[in-house]
């Protein structure tokens, strides 16, 4: 199966009028899909719906060919995610936090928890309670949790939050390496356009709840234009059209 | 079913990791032990025994079903649902390959399991304490106590289900805890003014275990009360589950 995620006419309206309007999206195996948009554009709402944290008012979502509404366990079996904030059970250690998550994947080898902690540089602190972690360490733990099950599709919402420059570069390197070496597919939402521009193979731009543009990065970006210039121009055009 | 077991094991581990749970277990072990020490060192044992009553396991069970276990369930339900929503850790569970129905069931079952564990610990320690301080009773007395302890679990489940249902309305565990405790206190006090309420209030059956001692109450009365408690359990569980399914994180 080549299409891992398929959202069709997904709509969600909140009481304040914000939300997501008729978004259709397809993510294929091997993509690094960068979702970009200003604050309040609906990126997090869309991602929450794509992983079952919020329910769409209308539209359908399929993951790995399974309907998220009807076959949730099958749909989510190959998905790892970090949504909105990097949270963990603060009264437990990093190792125990990952152990809780690992139980849901019976085929996962026992060494995988240590491996995931090594991968994000938290192995030396694995027995410490998360309450004592810095924001950056929590973000790394959340990333380890998202990657723990060796998912085929990883959904990351603002994965660089709380990370310093070195941490942000680490995330970029990790994403690129996992995509290249293991063929993992990524859907990443970020306000850091420059960061996303360095790794995304496909781009979607959201504004006021709508996905106003999507396509392969190389097709969307005219020669010599940065992603930042392109996104700002698209957002300006959308504003003028209104 | 694997996802359910994974979720249930996780809930047990999280509940155990909370200091509060260990505190309740410590209290459950210490209270009978302290009572036994008092019995052992008191010069006039008979007076102390008379003061405490002749059946320590039963007296402690009365105290536990009236106050300690409801308080434990209210706190655990509030932590497990509203607390996890406030800490934003609920979503860590909800994005795993497990349905919300199973997450809800595993959380409810974890509360039930810890109540059963506390009851079991209390029975063992209080029976030992009573035996060491004042001599072990006969087999029939021990069996009576055991029946009472097993029966006490049923009304606790009904109250626990209501606590879980109420916890769904909150996004902070402190708010949930405060309201549930307030409701419990009101439910305990109101029948004093309106005695007819006690027939229908689930909170009036915390001493249901007393009906199981000795020759006990008629089977019909036990069955009626059981059906009433089970009905409360089913209604509160179902309503709580529906709210949990609809909640967004």
Contacts between the chains, C-beta under 8 A, distances in Angstrom:
chain1	res1	chain2	res2	distance
A	48	B	248	7.4
A	48	B	249	7.6
A	51	B	95	5.0
A	52	B	94	6.5
A	52	B	95	6.8
A	53	B	91	5.5
A	53	B	94	5.9
A	53	B	95	6.7
A	53	B	248	6.7
A	53	B	249	4.9
A	54	B	248	4.6
A	54	B	249	7.5
A	55	B	246	7.8
A	55	B	248	6.9
A	72	B	97	7.5
A	72	B	99	5.3
A	72	B	100	8.0
A	73	B	3	5.9
A	73	B	97	4.5
A	73	B	98	6.4
A	73	B	99	6.1
A	74	B	97	7.5
A	76	B	95	6.8
A	76	B	96	6.9
A	76	B	97	4.4
A	77	B	97	4.5
A	79	B	95	7.3
A	81	B	95	5.1
A	83	B	91	6.1
A	83	B	95	6.8
A	84	B	88	7.5
A	84	B	91	7.8
A	85	B	88	5.9
A	87	B	87	6.5
A	87	B	88	4.3
A	87	B	89	5.4
A	87	B	91	7.4
A	87	B	92	6.6
A	88	B	89	6.9
A	88	B	92	7.2
A	89	B	14	6.3
A	89	B	17	7.4
A	89	B	87	7.9
A	89	B	89	5.7
A	89	B	92	7.8
A	90	B	87	7.3
A	91	B	17	5.6
A	91	B	18	6.5
A	91	B	19	7.7
A	92	B	14	7.4
A	92	B	17	5.5
A	96	B	13	7.4
A	96	B	17	7.4
A	99	B	13	8.0
A	100	B	10	4.5
A	100	B	13	6.6
A	100	B	14	7.3
A	100	B	92	7.9
A	101	B	92	7.1
A	101	B	96	6.6
A	103	B	5	7.9
A	103	B	6	3.7
A	103	B	7	8.0
A	103	B	9	5.9
A	103	B	10	6.1
A	104	B	3	6.1
A	104	B	6	4.7
A	104	B	7	7.7
A	104	B	96	4.4
A	104	B	97	5.8
A	104	B	98	6.1
A	105	B	97	7.9
A	106	B	2	5.6
A	145	B	92	7.1
